[in-house]
């Protein structure tokens, strides 16, 4: 059985998507993801990551609490926050990444993890990221 929180999240996600008159296919295409992946989010089968939750919240201009927890508060993001969350560079990277097979995706993630362990990158981290 699926976790009720993910089912509730999926219902809220579908509700917001429908308010924008977008099909699942069109919505998935906006995020360069397969329609089946998106269907998994709406059905509660696929667990959404925190980063994607942030992106969805920014897209709908609602708070993460509203989207994930079903609160009735619509804490809106300002335009600057939306641009910071979902820039054109992110879209391009995501699009390219999604074209890779699972093995190559794993290699990319491993390379990024290894790079972040490098002193060159660890020195740039904010104290809150450590």
Secondary structure, DSSP 8 states (H G I E B T S, - for coil): ---HHHHHHHHHHHHHHHHTT--HHHHHHHTT--HHHHHHHHHTSS---HHHHHHHHHHHT--HIIIII--S------HHHHHHHS-HHHHHHHHHHHTS-HHHHHHHHHHHHHHHHSHHHHTTS-GGG-
